[in-house]
C-alpha cells in the first residue's frame, strides 16, 4: 500500500431522494434475446436500479416474470409511449399501485420519429406527480433551461438525452451536457443514445452523476459482456472526472525533465 486512501463506492455514492446507491449505472429490461440473458446482464452490470415500461409490461404474464426474476433490485417504472401529461400521470399512478413504488421515470414523447420529449407536457406531468408525492426522474432534452425548471419544480434528478433514443450515437452535444452537469442542483443521469463503453465514459467525464441505458446492452452481440463493460466504463469515467483531466495543449510537452541529459 502506498498510503493513499482508496475511495470506496460508499464514499462516492449516488444519492437520489435520500436513497444511497453504490452503482451509478441504471439499466433497462427491454429487448433482450431471452429473459435469462436479461437477468444475467443486469447482474453483470452491477446496477441497483432497473427500469421497465409499465404500459408494455403485463403484470399478469411476461411482466410479472420480469419483476419476480429481478426481485431485490430497485424498480424504476417509466411512462414510455405516453404522449400527453394526462397519459403519463395515469401511467405513473398505475405503476405505483402495481409495483408499490412512488419512483417514476417520466417520458412524454412529442415526436414519434425522433422520440424527442414534449417539454410543455413533460413539465405539466412532472409538476403534478411531484405534488402527488412521486419521486420523479424525467427524461428530457439536453437543454440547461429545461433541466433547471424540472429541478425547480422538485424532480429528484434530471435525465437529459445523450442523443436520440436507441441511436447509439453517444453524447451528441457535450458542451450542453457539461453545462447542465455543472449547474445542476440535482443528480444528472444521462439517458438515451449511449452505444458502447466509450460513450458512457465521455458522459461521466463531463460530470454526469450516472448513466441509464438499455439498447446498448440488450442489442449487443453479447449483452452480458457489454453490461460488464458498461459497469467498468461508468466507474472509470466517474474516477476520471473526480481526478481532473490535464489541460489540452496545441504543442508537445515532455513528461521527463530536460536538465541533466547525457551529453548536455
C-alpha positions in Angstrom: 0.0 0.0 0.0 1.3 3.5 -0.8 -0.6 5.3 1.9 -3.2 6.8 -0.3 -6.9 6.3 0.7 -8.8 4.0 -1.6 -12.2 5.6 -2.4 -15.0 3.1 -1.9 -18.4 3.0 -3.5 -20.0 4.0 -0.2 -17.8 7.1 0.0 -18.8 8.2 -3.5 -22.4 7.1 -3.5 -25.1 8.3 -5.9 -27.9 9.7 -3.8 -31.4 10.2 -5.2 -34.2 11.3 -3.0 -32.2 10.3 0.1 -31.5 6.8 -1.3 -27.8 5.9 -1.5 -26.7 3.8 -4.4 -23.4 2.2 -4.9 -23.7 1.9 -8.6 -24.1 4.9 -11.0 -25.4 2.7 -13.8 -29.1 2.3 -14.3 -30.2 -0.4 -16.8 -33.3 -1.2 -18.7 -35.0 -4.6 -19.1 -36.4 -4.5 -22.7 -35.3 -6.0 -25.9 -33.0 -8.8 -24.7 -32.9 -12.1 -26.6 -34.2 -14.0 -23.6 -35.3 -13.4 -20.1 -32.3 -15.4 -18.8 -29.9 -13.2 -20.7 -31.6 -10.1 -19.4 -31.2 -11.3 -15.8 -27.6 -12.2 -16.3 -26.8 -8.8 -18.0 -28.5 -6.9 -15.2 -26.4 -8.8 -12.7 -23.2 -8.3 -14.7 -23.9 -4.5 -14.9 -23.8 -4.1 -11.1 -26.8 -1.8 -11.4 -29.1 -1.4 -8.4 -31.9 0.3 -10.3 -33.7 -1.4 -13.2 -36.3 0.3 -15.5 -39.3 -1.1 -17.2 -42.2 0.4 -19.2 -45.3 -0.1 -17.3 -47.5 0.3 -20.4 -45.6 -2.5 -22.1 -45.4 -4.8 -19.1 -48.3 -7.1 -18.4 -48.2 -7.9 -14.7 -50.3 -10.9 -15.4 -47.8 -12.6 -17.7 -44.3 -11.7 -19.0 -44.1 -8.6 -16.9 -44.8 -10.5 -13.7 -41.9 -12.8 -14.5 -39.6 -9.9 -15.0 -40.5 -8.4 -11.6 -40.1 -11.8 -10.0 -36.8 -12.6 -11.5 -35.4 -9.2 -10.6 -36.6 -9.3 -7.0 -34.2 -7.3 -4.8 -33.5 -4.6 -7.4 -34.9 -1.1 -7.1 -37.6 -1.0 -9.8 -38.0 2.3 -11.7 -41.1 2.1 -13.8 -41.3 4.5 -16.7 -44.1 6.1 -18.8 -42.5 5.2 -22.2 -45.0 5.6 -25.0 -47.0 8.4 -23.4 -47.7 11.5 -25.5 -49.6 13.7 -23.1 -49.2 14.7 -19.5 -52.6 13.1 -18.7 -51.4 9.7 -20.0 -48.1 10.0 -18.1 -49.9 10.8 -14.9 -52.3 7.9 -15.3 -49.5 5.5 -16.1 -47.5 6.6 -13.1 -50.5 6.0 -10.8 -50.9 2.6 -12.3 -47.2 1.8 -11.7 -47.4 2.9 -8.1 -50.3 0.7 -7.5 -48.9 -2.3 -9.4 -45.3 -2.2 -8.2 -45.7 -0.5 -4.8 -43.2 2.2 -5.6 -43.5 6.0 -5.8 -40.5 6.3 -8.0 -41.2 7.1 -11.7 -39.2 7.9 -14.8 -41.4 10.3 -16.7 -41.3 10.2 -20.5 -43.7 12.3 -22.6 -42.9 12.0 -26.3 -43.7 14.8 -28.6 -42.4 13.4 -31.9 -42.7 9.8 -33.0 -39.7 9.9 -35.4 -37.1 11.4 -33.1 -38.7 10.4 -29.8 -38.0 13.9 -28.6 -39.7 15.0 -25.4 -42.7 17.3 -25.4 -41.3 19.9 -22.9 -44.6 21.6 -22.1 -46.4 18.3 -21.4 -43.4 16.9 -19.5 -43.3 19.9 -17.2 -47.0 19.6 -16.5 -46.8 15.9 -15.8 -43.8 16.3 -13.5 -45.3 19.2 -11.6 -48.5 17.1 -10.9 -46.6 14.0 -9.9 -44.2 15.8 -7.6 -47.2 17.4 -5.8 -48.7 13.9 -5.6 -45.7 12.5 -3.7 -43.8 10.8 -6.5 -40.0 10.7 -6.8 -39.8 12.0 -10.3 -36.9 11.4 -12.7 -37.8 13.0 -16.1 -36.3 12.1 -19.5 -35.7 15.4 -21.2 -33.8 17.1 -24.0 -30.2 18.4 -23.4 -31.4 21.9 -22.6 -30.0 23.6 -19.5 -33.1 25.8 -19.0 -35.5 22.8 -19.2 -33.3 20.9 -16.7 -33.3 23.8 -14.3 -37.0 24.1 -14.5 -37.5 20.4 -13.8 -35.2 20.7 -10.8 -37.0 23.8 -9.6 -40.4 22.0 -9.5 -39.0 19.3 -7.3 -37.8 16.5 -9.6 -35.3 14.2 -7.8 -33.0 14.1 -10.7 -32.9 15.2 -14.4 -32.2 12.8 -17.2 -31.1 14.6 -20.4 -30.7 12.7 -23.6 -27.2 12.0 -24.8 -28.6 11.6 -28.3 -31.7 10.0 -29.9 -33.2 7.0 -28.1 -31.7 3.8 -29.3 -29.4 5.5 -31.8 -26.1 4.6 -30.2 -24.7 7.9 -31.3 -23.2 8.7 -27.9 -23.1 12.2 -26.5 -24.1 14.4 -29.4 -23.8 17.8 -27.5 -21.0 17.6 -24.9 -20.9 21.3 -24.4 -24.6 21.4 -23.3 -24.3 18.3 -21.2 -21.2 19.7 -19.4 -23.1 22.9 -18.7 -26.1 21.0 -17.3 -23.9 18.9 -15.0 -22.0 21.9 -13.8 -25.1 24.0 -12.9 -27.5 21.2 -11.7 -28.8 21.2 -8.2 -29.9 17.6 -8.5 -28.2 14.5 -10.0 -27.9 14.4 -13.8 -28.4 11.0 -15.3 -27.5 10.8 -19.0 -30.4 8.9 -20.7 -30.5 7.7 -24.3 -28.0 7.4 -27.1 -25.2 5.5 -25.3 -23.9 2.9 -27.7 -20.8 1.5 -26.2 -18.5 1.8 -23.2 -16.5 4.8 -24.5 -19.8 6.8 -24.8 -20.5 6.1 -21.1 -17.0 7.2 -20.2 -17.5 10.5 -22.0 -20.8 11.2 -20.3 -19.3 10.5 -16.9 -16.2 12.6 -17.5 -18.4 15.5 -18.4 -19.7 15.4 -14.8 -22.8 13.2 -15.1 -23.9 11.6 -11.9 -24.8 8.4 -13.7 -26.0 6.8 -17.0 -29.2 5.0 -17.9 -29.0 2.6 -20.8 -30.9 -0.3 -22.3 -30.4 -0.8 -26.1 -26.6 -0.7 -26.0 -26.6 -3.8 -23.8 -29.8 -5.6 -24.9 -28.9 -5.4 -28.6 -25.2 -6.1 -28.3 -23.8 -9.3 -29.8 -23.0 -10.4 -26.2 -25.3 -8.5 -23.8 -23.7 -9.9 -20.6 -20.2 -8.9 -21.7 -21.4 -5.4 -22.8 -23.1 -5.0 -19.4 -19.9 -5.7 -17.7 -18.1 -3.3 -19.9 -20.6 -0.5 -19.1 -20.1 -1.2 -15.4 -16.4 -0.5 -15.7 -16.9 2.4 -18.1 -19.2 4.3 -15.7 -16.8 3.7 -12.9 -13.7 4.8 -14.9 -15.5 7.9 -16.2 -16.5 8.9 -12.7 -13.0 8.4 -11.4 -11.5 10.4 -14.2 -14.0 13.3 -13.6 -13.1 13.4 -9.9 -9.4 13.2 -10.7 -9.5 16.1 -13.2 -8.0 15.8 -16.7 -4.9 17.7 -17.8 -5.4 20.8 -20.0 -5.4 20.2 -23.7 -2.5 21.9 -25.4 -1.6 22.5 -29.0 2.0 21.6 -28.5 4.1 18.7 -27.1 5.3 18.9 -23.5 7.9 16.4 -22.3 7.0 14.4 -19.2 10.6 13.9 -18.2 13.0 16.7 -17.1 15.2 18.1 -19.8 18.1 19.1 -17.5 20.9 16.7 -16.9 20.6 14.7 -20.1 23.6 12.6 -21.1 25.8 14.8 -23.4 24.2 18.1 -22.4 
